[in-house]
Structures are given as C-alpha cells and as structure tokens.
Amino acid sequence: MARCARSDSASPQSACRTDLFTPTAQMGSRMEKHAKEALQVAKEVVIKFIETNRVSPATFDEVFPAVYKTVLETVTAPLPNAGRNKPAQ
C-alpha cells in the first residue's frame, strides 16, 4: 500500500483516512479513552511484530490499521458475562 500524499487536487477516494486514528469530540470520554488505549496497545503490538521480524517497517502502513481495528473492537466489545450473576460456588 502506498503512502498517502496530501494535495489539493486529490479526490476524496484517494485522500488519506486520518479520521481512523483520531478520536472525535462526539465520541465521548469513555470512547475516547478506549480509542487512546487501543492506539497505544496497537503501537506496542506492531513494534513487537517488527522486533520479531513478523512485520517489516515497509509494510507498517498495511498492518497497523488492521491491528488497531482489531484491538479497538476487542476493547469496546461487551464482556461475555456482562449483566449476568456470578455462578454459585
């Protein structure tokens, strides 16, 4: 995947998706917190992948969005036992 180049003549289809990693004011503090945590975790995971030669720096821009999306979905997913009573011991 090629790096994004900003220019005034770029069409919306070819413009960079900077909103993917930027929490907006409408998200609320809880979602913003999750987005920041997911961003930090995704950075750490991809760095570890680079250190172990699972990902090369050249493919970072292809791998990072997928890792970030997966981490964010995991962080914001409801817990499996949310709202249920604890089983009797």
C-alpha positions as MATLAB code, in Angstrom:
seq = 'MARCARSDSASPQSACRTDLFTPTAQMGSRMEKHAKEALQVAKEVVIKFIETNRVSPATFDEVFPAVYKTVLETVTAPLPNAGRNKPAQ';
ca = [
       0.000    0.000    0.000;
       1.426    3.361   -0.970;
       1.807    6.174    1.496;
      -0.778    8.943    1.385;
       0.205   12.174   -0.266;
      -1.835   15.212    0.590;
      -2.625   17.597   -2.222;
      -5.413   19.977   -3.072;
      -6.166   18.074   -6.269;
      -6.642   14.714   -4.527;
     -10.061   13.209   -4.919;
     -11.977   12.061   -1.819;
     -11.378    8.445   -2.841;
      -7.611    8.901   -2.805;
      -7.434   11.055    0.308;
      -5.823    9.668    3.455;
      -8.056    8.318    6.211;
      -6.688   10.296    9.138;
     -10.009   10.014   10.999;
      -9.380    6.291   11.559;
      -6.923    7.009   14.366;
      -8.228   10.316   15.668;
     -10.926   10.266   18.331;
     -13.517   12.958   17.680;
     -15.205   15.216   20.191;
     -18.548   13.466   19.613;
     -17.216   10.094   20.789;
     -17.460   10.916   24.470;
     -14.836   10.469   27.142;
     -15.299    6.702   27.520;
     -14.932    6.015   23.802;
     -12.035    8.449   23.600;
     -10.337    6.565   26.443;
     -10.863    3.245   24.631;
      -9.540    4.701   21.381;
      -6.402    6.024   23.106;
      -5.826    2.705   24.870;
      -6.342    0.781   21.629;
      -3.914    3.079   19.829;
      -1.247    2.519   22.491;
      -1.735   -1.267   22.503;
      -1.716   -1.431   18.696;
       1.546    0.521   18.597;
       3.136   -1.855   21.103;
       1.910   -4.955   19.250;
       3.170   -3.761   15.867;
       6.515   -2.725   17.356;
       6.850   -6.200   18.851;
       5.986   -7.698   15.439;
       8.729   -5.575   13.857;
      11.247   -6.603   16.526;
      10.479  -10.293   15.919;
      10.610   -9.851   12.122;
       6.926  -10.749   11.685;
       6.325   -7.334   10.084;
       8.770   -5.145    8.226;
       8.795   -1.361    8.589;
       7.924   -1.203    4.888;
       4.581   -2.947    5.499;
       3.738   -0.988    8.664;
       1.087    1.128    6.898;
      -0.696   -2.044    5.757;
      -0.541   -3.888    9.082;
      -1.161   -1.130   11.631;
      -4.767   -0.249   10.645;
      -5.804   -3.908   10.870;
      -4.155   -4.340   14.277;
      -5.695   -1.093   15.568;
      -9.165   -2.063   14.347;
      -8.925   -5.499   15.978;
      -7.697   -4.076   19.287;
     -10.376   -1.350   19.310;
     -13.135   -3.874   18.564;
     -11.835   -6.097   21.365;
     -11.615   -3.249   23.874;
     -15.102   -1.946   23.095;
     -16.823   -5.351   22.822;
     -19.223   -6.208   25.637;
     -17.912   -8.701   28.154;
     -19.263  -12.250   27.686;
     -20.699  -12.341   31.231;
     -21.763   -8.710   31.423;
     -25.004   -8.300   33.325;
     -25.148  -11.917   34.443;
     -24.989  -13.120   38.001;
     -21.909  -14.958   39.134;
     -22.364  -18.744   39.261;
     -22.915  -20.234   42.691;
     -19.768  -21.631   44.246;
];
